[in-house]
Amino acid sequence: MLHTPQSAQAQAAFAQVLGAAQLAHVRSVASLPGSFSTKKVKGKAYVYYQVPDLMGRQTQIYVGPASPELDALIDEHRKNPQAPQQQHLRQLARVAIAAGCSYIIPAHARIIGRLADAGFFHAGGILIGTHVYLAYQNLLGVTWNTGAQTLDLDFAHAGRNVSIALPATVKIDTPAVIDSLRMGFVPVKSLTTYVKSDEPDLQLDFVTAMHRGGDEPVKIEPLNVTMQPLKFLEFSMESPIQLALLSNTGPIVVNAPPPEKYAVHKLLVYGERPQAQRTKASKDLDQAAALIEYLAENDVGALRAAWTDLVNRGPGWRERAQQGRESLHRRHPELDLSALAD
């Protein structure tokens, strides 16, 4: 087995902290003068908070995918708009961690939390990579037994050529936020990556979907940051969900790909890794394997729909996805891959 169920205590503790974190997230935007609204993107409903700027133009702040749970949170905010105490959120997170929930290390929590506080995710930013894979553990109520090692922090934005649910009307200064951490990060690689001289393995990578300029780095104006375009990245960003990352300082609400899209996207990019990055490529397969094992048992419909969407996007997509599936079968022959049928 590539995953182990979390205890009932851990799952209950996370449900409590997730609800409190999402309510705080709703209140953080609703403290501004404005109103909630809902719109559909590619057939799915998403909730925004509309706020007029100084010029009277409407700014849309992303709240989350529409759901009965989110409706209940908005209703609770309207009845009791007082902001919750940060101390309460911190205590709930620590209880969940003590119960066995997954959490991120302090340095990574500080970076992601600072960007979240500055509005990075309200401005259309999405957390990708292994930190999302780790966060799925609490969302799904499991502990992964493979593919959990990470040092990088990966952030993405869809750019202007991909239609996703996240608005681009909120703007932040990402480099200034990174500087405010006072952790010694400096930009390299055409300003798309930030590294630390004293911790060369810890880096911040900023990526976006491929655009007309090919793989030439592109400036994402809402975030004021340069990002490296990657092939096929748009697939995992088109229907974002919200996750709550846990740390000893409290929960952090971020935008992230849905688990089923993350899983099959890992198969797609497997063949794109150069030989020098084969260690990462193996990690791609291990992460895909754990998620596919879970989804095949618990949500095979979502897994099948994600795979069908992927392979129907064109011959290049299908060929790479099939190569990834074949490599996955060789590495994890025990897996049930019937949901990934052509």
Residue frames relative to the residue before (quaternion, step in Angstrom):
aa qw qx qy qz dx dy dz
M 1.0000 0.0000 0.0000 0.0000 0.00 0.00 0.00
L 0.3118 -0.7645 0.5408 0.1608 3.54 -0.96 0.92
H 0.7612 0.2103 -0.1759 0.5877 3.57 1.29 0.04
T 0.2064 -0.7560 0.6123 0.1048 3.53 -1.24 0.62
P 0.4782 -0.6760 0.4624 0.3169 3.65 -0.79 0.87
Q 0.4302 -0.6552 0.5521 0.2843 3.55 -1.09 0.71
S 0.6089 -0.5508 0.4163 0.3907 3.55 -1.22 0.39
A 0.6271 -0.5257 0.4127 0.4002 3.56 -1.24 0.41
Q 0.6160 0.5519 -0.3417 0.4463 3.58 1.07 -0.71
A 0.6622 0.4980 -0.3067 0.4685 3.59 0.93 -0.89
Q 0.6666 0.5049 -0.3112 0.4514 3.59 0.90 -0.88
A 0.6574 0.4994 -0.3109 0.4709 3.59 0.99 -0.78
A 0.6490 0.5204 -0.3157 0.4565 3.58 0.99 -0.84
F 0.6658 0.4875 -0.3154 0.4685 3.57 0.98 -0.79
A 0.6112 0.5504 -0.3582 0.4418 3.59 0.96 -0.75
Q 0.6575 0.5118 -0.3075 0.4595 3.57 1.01 -0.80
V 0.6963 0.4543 -0.2862 0.4762 3.59 0.84 -0.91
L 0.6135 0.5487 -0.3533 0.4446 3.60 1.06 -0.68
G 0.6594 0.5097 -0.3093 0.4581 3.58 0.91 -0.88
A 0.6709 0.4925 -0.2929 0.4706 3.57 0.95 -0.89
A 0.6548 0.5151 -0.3121 0.4567 3.59 1.00 -0.83
Q 0.6728 0.4863 -0.3011 0.4693 3.58 0.95 -0.83
L 0.6186 0.5204 -0.3459 0.4764 3.59 1.07 -0.66
A 0.6403 0.5047 -0.3225 0.4809 3.59 0.98 -0.80
H 0.6198 0.5432 -0.3299 0.4604 3.58 1.10 -0.76
V 0.6427 0.5078 -0.3141 0.4801 3.59 0.99 -0.85
R 0.6898 0.4896 -0.2855 0.4505 3.57 0.87 -0.95
S 0.6083 0.5852 -0.3581 0.3991 3.57 1.08 -0.68
V 0.7157 0.3835 -0.2566 0.5242 3.60 1.08 -0.62
A 0.6814 0.5093 -0.2946 0.4354 3.58 1.01 -0.77
S 0.4991 0.6279 -0.4405 0.4032 3.60 1.26 0.04
L 0.6180 0.5148 -0.3364 0.4898 3.59 1.31 -0.29
P 0.5505 -0.6056 0.4399 0.3696 3.63 -1.13 0.49
G 0.4288 0.6837 -0.4886 0.3315 3.59 -0.51 1.11
S 0.3541 -0.7291 0.5435 0.2183 3.56 -1.23 -0.39
F 0.5091 -0.6294 0.4950 0.3156 3.55 -1.24 0.51
S 0.0230 0.7752 -0.6313 0.0033 3.55 -1.17 0.63
T 0.2532 -0.7580 0.5847 0.1393 3.55 -1.26 0.47
K 0.0592 0.7782 -0.6248 0.0202 3.56 -1.05 0.73
K 0.4229 -0.7045 0.5168 0.2401 3.54 -1.27 0.47
V 0.0668 -0.7561 0.6508 0.0187 3.53 -1.10 0.86
K 0.8315 -0.1079 0.0128 0.5448 3.57 -0.55 1.22
G 0.7617 -0.4279 0.1922 0.4470 3.52 0.90 1.04
K 0.6828 0.4388 -0.2924 0.5057 3.60 1.24 -0.06
A 0.3965 -0.7393 0.5037 0.2061 3.56 -1.02 0.87
Y 0.0444 -0.7869 0.6154 -0.0112 3.56 -1.04 0.89
V 0.3409 -0.7478 0.5442 0.1684 3.53 -1.13 0.80
Y 0.0780 -0.7831 0.6170 0.0057 3.54 -1.05 0.94
Y 0.2742 -0.7004 0.6190 0.2261 3.52 -1.32 0.24
Q 0.2104 -0.8049 0.5481 0.0863 3.57 -0.58 1.17
V 0.0242 -0.8021 0.5939 -0.0576 3.52 -0.75 1.16
P 0.3517 -0.7253 0.5371 0.2485 3.65 -0.81 0.85
D 0.3432 -0.7185 0.5578 0.2343 3.58 -1.01 0.79
L 0.7593 -0.3901 0.2556 0.4538 3.59 -1.29 -0.08
M 0.6869 0.4556 -0.2752 0.4949 3.58 1.20 -0.45
G 0.5771 -0.6159 0.3639 0.3940 3.56 1.28 0.07
R 0.5137 0.6354 -0.4245 0.3900 3.60 1.27 0.05
Q 0.4778 -0.6896 0.4713 0.2722 3.55 -1.09 0.75
T 0.1466 -0.7582 0.6316 0.0683 3.55 -0.93 0.99
Q 0.2224 -0.7862 0.5663 0.1084 3.56 -0.78 1.02
I 0.1197 -0.7758 0.6182 0.0405 3.56 -0.80 1.07
Y 0.4088 -0.7332 0.4917 0.2316 3.56 -0.70 1.10
V 0.2013 -0.7849 0.5785 0.0931 3.56 -0.88 1.01
G 0.6749 -0.4646 0.3069 0.4842 3.60 0.90 -0.87
P 0.6656 -0.4656 0.3775 0.4447 3.58 -1.31 0.09
A 0.5116 -0.6471 0.4659 0.3202 3.58 -0.96 0.84
S 0.1811 0.7610 -0.6023 0.1591 3.55 -0.98 0.89
P 0.6301 -0.5176 0.3959 0.4222 3.61 -1.17 0.33
E 0.6244 0.5457 -0.3414 0.4424 3.58 1.07 -0.73
L 0.6709 0.4794 -0.3037 0.4774 3.59 0.95 -0.85
D 0.6031 0.5468 -0.3540 0.4603 3.60 1.05 -0.72
A 0.6555 0.5114 -0.3084 0.4622 3.57 0.98 -0.85
L 0.6437 0.5198 -0.3219 0.4603 3.60 1.02 -0.79
I 0.6487 0.5084 -0.3143 0.4712 3.58 0.98 -0.84
D 0.6501 0.5109 -0.3096 0.4695 3.56 0.99 -0.85
E 0.6460 0.5115 -0.3222 0.4661 3.58 1.01 -0.80
H 0.6259 0.5328 -0.3382 0.4582 3.58 1.02 -0.77
R 0.6651 0.5169 -0.3117 0.4397 3.58 0.90 -0.90
K 0.6781 0.4784 -0.2861 0.4791 3.57 1.09 -0.73
N 0.8030 0.0962 -0.0042 0.5881 3.57 1.09 -0.76
P 0.0587 -0.8799 0.4711 0.0202 3.59 0.43 1.23
Q 0.4446 0.6952 -0.4744 0.3067 3.62 1.16 -0.06
A 0.4748 -0.6809 0.4813 0.2814 3.57 -0.94 0.90
P 0.4657 -0.6776 0.4840 0.2995 3.60 -0.95 0.77
Q 0.5484 -0.6060 0.4595 0.3478 3.55 -1.19 0.45
Q 0.5078 -0.6504 0.4737 0.3078 3.57 -0.94 0.89
Q 0.5854 0.5885 -0.3620 0.4242 3.54 1.12 -0.67
H 0.6384 0.5277 -0.3211 0.4592 3.59 1.03 -0.79
L 0.6566 0.5018 -0.3108 0.4695 3.59 0.92 -0.87
R 0.6450 0.5236 -0.3188 0.4564 3.55 0.97 -0.86
Q 0.6629 0.5043 -0.3072 0.4603 3.58 0.95 -0.83
L 0.6400 0.5184 -0.3277 0.4629 3.59 0.99 -0.80
A 0.6446 0.5177 -0.3207 0.4622 3.58 0.99 -0.83
R 0.6713 0.4966 -0.3041 0.4585 3.58 0.92 -0.85
V 0.6123 0.5298 -0.3484 0.4723 3.60 1.07 -0.65
A 0.6634 0.5040 -0.3046 0.4616 3.58 0.96 -0.87
I 0.6427 0.5135 -0.3188 0.4708 3.58 1.00 -0.82
A 0.6575 0.5082 -0.3067 0.4640 3.56 0.96 -0.87
A 0.6565 0.5110 -0.3050 0.4635 3.59 1.14 -0.61
G 0.6634 -0.5329 0.2967 0.4334 3.59 1.26 -0.17
C 0.4354 0.6956 -0.4679 0.3280 3.59 1.23 0.21
S 0.5609 -0.6009 0.4600 0.3358 3.55 -1.23 0.57
Y 0.0126 -0.7963 0.6048 -0.0051 3.58 -1.08 0.70
I 0.4230 -0.6962 0.5210 0.2547 3.56 -1.24 0.39
I 0.5881 -0.6058 0.4049 0.3509 3.56 -1.16 0.65
P 0.6823 -0.5394 0.3017 0.3904 3.61 -1.12 0.63
A 0.6576 0.5156 -0.3355 0.4350 3.63 0.86 -0.86
H 0.6805 0.4694 -0.2907 0.4816 3.58 0.94 -0.85
A 0.6237 0.5299 -0.3378 0.4648 3.59 1.04 -0.73
R 0.6344 0.5375 -0.3348 0.4434 3.58 0.99 -0.77
I 0.6718 0.4987 -0.2956 0.4610 3.59 0.96 -0.88
I 0.7011 0.4579 -0.2759 0.4718 3.57 0.77 -1.05
G 0.6534 0.5299 -0.3102 0.4428 3.57 0.98 -0.84
R 0.6513 0.5105 -0.3239 0.4585 3.58 0.97 -0.80
L 0.6530 0.4980 -0.3110 0.4784 3.58 0.97 -0.82
A 0.6400 0.5203 -0.3250 0.4626 3.59 0.99 -0.81
D 0.6618 0.5107 -0.3050 0.4561 3.59 0.91 -0.90
A 0.6796 0.4945 -0.2828 0.4621 3.57 1.09 -0.73
G 0.5829 -0.6162 0.3574 0.3908 3.59 1.25 -0.20
F 0.2767 0.7960 -0.5026 0.1931 3.59 1.25 0.30
F 0.7307 0.4175 -0.2458 0.4809 3.60 0.87 -0.90
H 0.5826 0.5404 -0.3727 0.4792 3.59 1.19 -0.44
A 0.7004 0.4688 -0.2596 0.4715 3.60 1.12 -0.67
G 0.6983 -0.4901 0.2709 0.4458 3.60 1.19 0.32
G 0.4587 0.6879 -0.4519 0.3350 3.59 1.24 0.09
I 0.1345 -0.7778 0.6114 0.0551 3.56 -1.16 0.70
L 0.3307 -0.7099 0.5842 0.2130 3.57 -0.98 0.83
I 0.0215 -0.7902 0.6123 -0.0093 3.58 -0.87 0.95
G 0.6462 0.5646 -0.3576 0.3686 3.58 -1.24 -0.19
T 0.8206 -0.3337 0.1855 0.4254 3.51 -1.39 -0.13
H 0.5893 0.5665 -0.3922 0.4219 3.62 1.05 -0.51
V 0.6219 0.5053 -0.3406 0.4918 3.58 1.12 -0.58
Y 0.6195 0.5404 -0.3312 0.4631 3.58 0.96 -0.86
L 0.6618 0.4930 -0.3016 0.4775 3.58 0.95 -0.84
A 0.6671 0.5116 -0.3052 0.4473 3.58 0.98 -0.83
Y 0.5579 0.6005 -0.3932 0.4166 3.60 1.14 -0.50
Q 0.5373 0.6403 -0.4119 0.3629 3.60 1.10 -0.57
N 0.7167 0.4307 -0.2568 0.4847 3.58 0.80 -1.00
L 0.6192 0.5525 -0.3405 0.4421 3.57 1.05 -0.75
L 0.7699 0.3533 -0.1690 0.5039 3.58 0.95 -0.93
G 0.4492 -0.7189 0.4332 0.3061 3.59 1.25 -0.18
V 0.5908 0.5492 -0.3687 0.4619 3.57 1.06 0.79
T 0.2709 -0.6893 0.6290 0.2363 3.51 -1.43 0.02
W 0.3783 -0.7323 0.5193 0.2258 3.58 -0.77 1.03
N 0.2681 -0.7572 0.5761 0.1516 3.53 -1.13 0.68
T 0.7702 0.2269 -0.1474 0.5775 3.59 1.27 0.21
G 0.8354 0.3152 -0.1845 0.4108 3.56 -1.33 0.39
A 0.5051 0.7119 -0.3831 0.3021 3.60 1.19 0.32
Q 0.5248 0.6540 -0.4238 0.3424 3.62 1.18 -0.08
T 0.1773 0.7863 -0.5808 0.1138 3.58 -0.96 0.83
L 0.1167 -0.7588 0.6342 0.0917 3.52 -1.27 0.57
D 0.6558 0.5173 -0.3072 0.4561 3.58 1.15 -0.63
L 0.2197 -0.7024 0.6531 0.1782 3.50 -1.41 0.36
D 0.1208 -0.8285 0.5467 0.0104 3.57 -0.59 1.17
F 0.0356 -0.7972 0.6019 -0.0313 3.53 -0.76 1.14
A 0.0958 -0.8168 0.5688 0.0121 3.57 -1.02 0.79
H 0.0662 -0.7323 0.6733 0.0777 3.49 -1.43 0.25
A 0.5175 -0.6880 0.4126 0.2978 3.59 -0.90 0.86
G 0.4039 -0.6976 0.4988 0.3183 3.60 1.13 -0.50
R 0.6869 -0.5164 0.3410 0.3811 3.55 -1.29 -0.19
N 0.6959 0.5213 -0.2694 0.4141 3.59 1.17 -0.41
V 0.6788 0.4366 -0.2836 0.5178 3.58 1.27 0.09
S 0.3138 -0.7536 0.5514 0.1721 3.55 -0.81 1.03
I 0.1537 0.7718 -0.6023 0.1338 3.57 -0.48 1.22
A 0.6905 -0.5191 0.3212 0.3880 3.55 -1.28 0.17
L 0.6507 0.5656 -0.3295 0.3848 3.59 1.07 -0.62
P 0.3948 -0.7302 0.5039 0.2387 3.60 -0.83 0.92
A 0.2778 -0.7489 0.5745 0.1785 3.55 -1.25 0.37
T 0.4371 0.7153 -0.4467 0.3128 3.59 1.11 0.61
V 0.6157 0.4753 -0.3483 0.5232 3.58 1.31 -0.06
K 0.1172 -0.8142 0.5670 0.0433 3.60 -0.90 0.86
I 0.0035 -0.7744 0.6325 0.0135 3.57 -1.13 0.71
D 0.4158 -0.6758 0.5473 0.2662 3.55 -1.30 0.28
T 0.2455 -0.8275 0.4878 0.1305 3.58 0.15 1.31
P 0.6551 0.4998 -0.3490 0.4464 3.69 0.78 -0.80
A 0.6435 0.5143 -0.3302 0.4609 3.60 1.00 -0.74
V 0.6255 0.5264 -0.3363 0.4675 3.57 1.05 -0.73
I 0.6494 0.5080 -0.3150 0.4701 3.59 0.96 -0.86
D 0.6397 0.5201 -0.3222 0.4652 3.59 0.98 -0.81
S 0.6526 0.5445 -0.3183 0.4199 3.58 1.00 -0.82
L 0.5520 0.6125 -0.3921 0.4079 3.59 1.23 -0.30
R 0.1904 -0.8087 0.5233 0.1894 3.57 1.21 -0.63
M 0.4250 0.7072 -0.4563 0.3334 3.56 0.99 0.89
G 0.5722 -0.6454 0.3597 0.3560 3.58 1.25 0.11
F 0.3688 0.7272 -0.5034 0.2860 3.60 1.13 0.47
V 0.0352 -0.7764 0.6291 0.0106 3.57 -1.02 0.86
P 0.4726 -0.6921 0.4625 0.2893 3.62 -1.02 0.74
V 0.0078 -0.7589 0.6512 0.0013 3.54 -1.16 0.75
K 0.7827 0.3616 -0.2202 0.4562 3.58 -1.32 -0.16
S 0.7230 -0.4468 0.2498 0.4640 3.55 0.59 1.16
L 0.6457 -0.5839 0.2853 0.4008 3.56 1.13 0.81
T 0.5372 0.6413 -0.4044 0.3697 3.62 1.22 0.22
T 0.7491 0.2772 -0.1592 0.5803 3.59 1.30 -0.23
Y 0.1599 -0.7605 0.6231 0.0880 3.56 -1.10 0.82
V 0.0537 -0.8037 0.5926 -0.0021 3.58 -0.91 0.96
K 0.3473 -0.6966 0.5846 0.2289 3.54 -1.38 0.27
S 0.4794 -0.6876 0.4620 0.2898 3.58 -0.84 0.93
D 0.7228 0.4272 -0.2506 0.4820 3.60 1.06 -0.70
E 0.7534 0.1941 -0.1546 0.6090 3.61 1.31 -0.13
P 0.1100 -0.8605 0.4929 0.0668 3.60 0.49 1.16
D 0.6473 0.5280 -0.3315 0.4385 3.60 1.15 -0.42
L 0.6448 0.4785 -0.3194 0.5032 3.59 1.26 -0.28
Q 0.1763 0.7968 -0.5597 0.1442 3.56 -0.46 1.14
L 0.3439 -0.7033 0.5889 0.2007 3.51 -1.30 0.53
D 0.0921 -0.8056 0.5850 0.0154 3.57 -0.63 1.13
F 0.1369 -0.7813 0.6074 0.0441 3.54 -0.96 0.98
V 0.0268 0.8223 -0.5612 0.0908 3.57 -0.56 1.19
T 0.1149 -0.7775 0.6157 0.0567 3.53 -1.28 0.45
A 0.6493 -0.5043 0.3877 0.4168 3.55 -1.31 0.11
M 0.6072 -0.5568 0.4235 0.3767 3.57 -1.19 0.59
H 0.1234 -0.7975 0.5896 0.0346 3.55 -1.03 0.84
R 0.7679 -0.3840 0.2461 0.4499 3.57 -1.29 -0.04
G 0.6656 0.5045 -0.3026 0.4593 3.57 1.13 -0.50
G 0.5358 -0.6350 0.4081 0.3783 3.60 1.23 0.23
D 0.7753 -0.3342 0.2450 0.4767 3.56 -0.96 -0.86
E 0.3471 0.7274 -0.5103 0.3000 3.58 1.19 0.47
P 0.5121 -0.6539 0.4481 0.3307 3.65 -0.77 0.95
V 0.1665 -0.8057 0.5669 0.0425 3.57 -1.00 0.87
K 0.4131 -0.6943 0.5348 0.2476 3.56 -1.06 0.77
I 0.1997 -0.7609 0.6095 0.0986 3.56 -0.79 1.07
E 0.3516 -0.8091 0.4305 0.1907 3.54 -0.10 1.31
P 0.6503 0.5236 -0.3604 0.4160 3.68 0.81 -0.79
L 0.7475 0.3629 -0.2017 0.5185 3.59 1.15 -0.61
N 0.2971 -0.7754 0.4957 0.2545 3.59 1.29 -0.25
V 0.5831 0.5498 -0.3825 0.4599 3.56 0.94 0.89
T 0.4103 -0.6910 0.5395 0.2511 3.56 -1.15 0.67
M 0.1071 -0.8167 0.5669 0.0141 3.57 -0.88 0.98
Q 0.4280 -0.6913 0.5281 0.2449 3.53 -1.20 0.67
P 0.3577 -0.7394 0.5219 0.2300 3.63 -0.64 1.01
L 0.0848 -0.7842 0.6142 0.0243 3.57 -1.06 0.84
K 0.5309 -0.6251 0.4720 0.3233 3.53 -1.08 0.75
F 0.8706 0.1823 -0.1369 0.4361 3.52 -1.26 0.69
L 0.4283 0.7367 -0.4573 0.2543 3.62 1.23 -0.05
E 0.5800 0.6227 -0.3813 0.3611 3.59 1.07 -0.65
F 0.5650 0.6311 -0.3887 0.3625 3.58 1.08 -0.67
S 0.7500 0.4169 -0.2273 0.4605 3.58 0.81 -0.96
M 0.6980 0.4827 -0.2730 0.4530 3.61 1.23 -0.17
E 0.5256 0.7021 -0.3866 0.2852 3.60 1.21 -0.22
S 0.7884 0.1758 -0.1020 0.5806 3.62 1.10 -0.50
P 0.0384 -0.8640 0.5012 0.0282 3.61 0.60 1.09
I 0.2141 -0.7291 0.6340 0.1436 3.50 -1.28 0.57
Q 0.4200 -0.6679 0.5338 0.3042 3.54 -1.29 -0.03
L 0.1108 -0.7692 0.6280 0.0399 3.52 -1.08 0.89
A 0.2577 -0.7221 0.6130 0.1906 3.54 -1.24 0.44
L 0.2092 -0.7569 0.6094 0.1092 3.57 -0.65 1.15
L 0.2813 -0.7701 0.5509 0.1561 3.57 -0.99 0.80
S 0.0875 0.7474 -0.6573 0.0405 3.51 -1.19 0.73
N 0.6594 -0.5168 0.3619 0.4088 3.58 -1.24 0.23
T 0.6591 0.4860 -0.3114 0.4821 3.59 1.25 -0.27
G 0.7238 -0.4006 0.2347 0.5104 3.58 1.28 -0.03
P 0.6211 -0.5440 0.4042 0.3937 3.59 -1.29 0.05
I 0.1791 -0.7499 0.6278 0.1073 3.57 -1.25 0.59
V 0.2380 -0.7782 0.5682 0.1223 3.60 -0.65 1.11
V 0.0114 0.8070 -0.5867 0.0663 3.58 -0.75 1.10
N 0.4528 -0.6108 0.5604 0.3284 3.55 -1.37 0.22
A 0.0516 0.8053 -0.5852 0.0797 3.57 -1.01 0.81
P 0.5860 -0.5539 0.4364 0.3993 3.61 -1.23 0.29
P 0.5440 -0.5742 0.4779 0.3821 3.61 -1.17 0.42
P 0.6324 -0.5752 0.3505 0.3825 3.64 -1.01 0.67
E 0.6757 0.5036 -0.3120 0.4388 3.60 0.89 -0.86
K 0.6497 0.4897 -0.3191 0.4861 3.60 1.05 -0.69
Y 0.6098 0.5470 -0.3444 0.4586 3.57 1.03 -0.79
A 0.6697 0.5308 -0.3041 0.4212 3.57 0.88 -0.98
V 0.7511 0.3881 -0.2425 0.4758 3.60 0.66 -1.03
H 0.5734 0.5704 -0.3832 0.4461 3.59 1.17 -0.47
K 0.6055 0.5560 -0.3528 0.4470 3.59 1.06 -0.67
L 0.6338 0.5089 -0.3326 0.4783 3.58 1.06 -0.67
L 0.6373 0.5527 -0.3187 0.4322 3.55 1.02 -0.82
V 0.7563 0.3995 -0.2220 0.4680 3.58 0.83 -0.96
Y 0.4224 0.7255 -0.4679 0.2762 3.60 1.21 -0.20
G 0.7304 0.4411 -0.2502 0.4575 3.59 0.80 -0.97
E 0.5944 0.5796 -0.3606 0.4252 3.58 1.27 -0.26
R 0.5580 0.6170 -0.3978 0.3868 3.59 1.17 -0.37
P 0.3964 -0.6925 0.5374 0.2728 3.64 -0.87 0.83
Q 0.7027 -0.4827 0.3155 0.4168 3.56 -1.24 0.41
A 0.6362 0.5576 -0.3266 0.4215 3.58 1.05 -0.76
Q 0.7332 0.3821 -0.2257 0.5152 3.59 1.22 -0.39
R 0.2373 0.8161 -0.5007 0.1643 3.59 1.13 0.56
T 0.5707 0.5694 -0.3961 0.4395 3.60 1.13 -0.51
K 0.6638 0.4796 -0.3003 0.4891 3.56 0.96 -0.87
A 0.6225 0.5497 -0.3444 0.4378 3.57 1.03 -0.77
S 0.6358 0.5118 -0.3233 0.4788 3.59 1.01 -0.77
K 0.6339 0.5194 -0.3279 0.4699 3.56 1.05 -0.75
D 0.5813 0.5688 -0.3666 0.4518 3.59 1.08 -0.68
L 0.6918 0.4777 -0.2773 0.4652 3.57 0.86 -0.98
D 0.6537 0.5144 -0.3237 0.4509 3.60 0.96 -0.82
Q 0.6582 0.4936 -0.3155 0.4728 3.59 0.97 -0.80
A 0.6343 0.5167 -0.3259 0.4738 3.57 0.98 -0.84
A 0.6460 0.5432 -0.3196 0.4307 3.58 0.95 -0.89
A 0.6730 0.4981 -0.3074 0.4522 3.59 0.86 -0.95
L 0.6830 0.4817 -0.2897 0.4665 3.57 0.91 -0.91
I 0.6582 0.5047 -0.3161 0.4606 3.59 0.95 -0.85
E 0.6102 0.5390 -0.3513 0.4623 3.58 1.02 -0.73
Y 0.6777 0.4854 -0.2928 0.4684 3.59 0.88 -0.95
L 0.7058 0.4795 -0.2739 0.4437 3.57 0.79 -1.05
A 0.6129 0.5513 -0.3500 0.4449 3.60 1.04 -0.71
E 0.7036 0.4489 -0.2541 0.4887 3.57 1.14 -0.64
N 0.8259 0.2995 -0.0890 0.4693 3.56 1.00 -0.86
D 0.8089 0.0360 -0.0038 0.5868 3.62 1.12 -0.50
V 0.0101 0.8569 -0.5149 0.0238 3.54 0.76 1.07
G 0.5890 0.5878 -0.3707 0.4125 3.60 1.10 -0.57
A 0.6621 0.4910 -0.3019 0.4789 3.59 0.96 -0.87
L 0.6418 0.5223 -0.3220 0.4601 3.58 1.00 -0.82
R 0.6713 0.4955 -0.3000 0.4623 3.59 0.87 -0.93
A 0.6560 0.5152 -0.3144 0.4532 3.60 0.96 -0.85
A 0.6493 0.5131 -0.3196 0.4615 3.60 0.99 -0.80
W 0.6549 0.5059 -0.3095 0.4684 3.59 0.97 -0.85
T 0.6530 0.5171 -0.3122 0.4568 3.58 0.93 -0.89
D 0.6231 0.5326 -0.3224 0.4735 3.57 1.00 -0.85
L 0.6747 0.5216 -0.2936 0.4319 3.56 0.88 -0.99
V 0.7558 0.4175 -0.2378 0.4450 3.58 0.64 -1.09
N 0.6546 0.5111 -0.3177 0.4576 3.60 1.22 -0.33
R 0.5333 0.6496 -0.4012 0.3641 3.60 1.24 0.13
G 0.7698 -0.3116 0.1780 0.5278 3.58 1.20 0.03
P 0.6891 -0.5043 0.3266 0.4052 3.59 -1.23 0.40
G 0.6578 0.5169 -0.3211 0.4439 3.60 0.93 -0.83
W 0.6324 0.5185 -0.3197 0.4786 3.55 1.04 -0.79
R 0.6837 0.5033 -0.2924 0.4402 3.56 0.85 -1.03
E 0.6607 0.5224 -0.3164 0.4365 3.58 0.88 -0.92
R 0.6877 0.4718 -0.2908 0.4689 3.59 0.87 -0.90
A 0.6396 0.5262 -0.3272 0.4549 3.56 1.00 -0.80
Q 0.6587 0.5009 -0.3095 0.4684 3.57 0.98 -0.80
Q 0.6168 0.5298 -0.3417 0.4712 3.58 1.06 -0.71
G 0.6551 0.5075 -0.3076 0.4677 3.56 0.98 -0.83
R 0.6393 0.5250 -0.3222 0.4603 3.57 1.01 -0.82
E 0.6587 0.5076 -0.3087 0.4617 3.59 0.96 -0.85
S 0.6549 0.4972 -0.3078 0.4787 3.58 1.01 -0.83
L 0.6210 0.5371 -0.3342 0.4628 3.56 1.07 -0.75
H 0.6523 0.5167 -0.3162 0.4556 3.59 0.95 -0.85
R 0.6524 0.5032 -0.3210 0.4670 3.59 1.00 -0.77
R 0.7122 0.4484 -0.2650 0.4706 3.60 0.95 -0.82
H 0.7922 0.1303 -0.0498 0.5941 3.59 1.08 -0.74
P 0.0679 -0.8553 0.5127 0.0300 3.62 0.50 1.15
E 0.5935 0.5965 -0.3628 0.4003 3.60 1.19 -0.35
L 0.5639 0.6490 -0.3778 0.3436 3.60 1.19 -0.42
D 0.3776 -0.6689 0.5911 0.2462 3.53 -1.24 0.63
L 0.0456 -0.8302 0.5549 -0.0282 3.59 -0.33 1.28
S 0.2900 0.7944 -0.4968 0.1950 3.59 1.17 0.41
A 0.6141 0.5475 -0.3535 0.4451 3.62 1.12 -0.51
L 0.6881 0.4570 -0.2724 0.4934 3.59 1.25 -0.35
A 0.2980 0.7707 -0.5086 0.2417 3.56 1.09 0.69
D 0.5049 -0.6506 0.4795 0.3031 3.59 -1.11 0.67
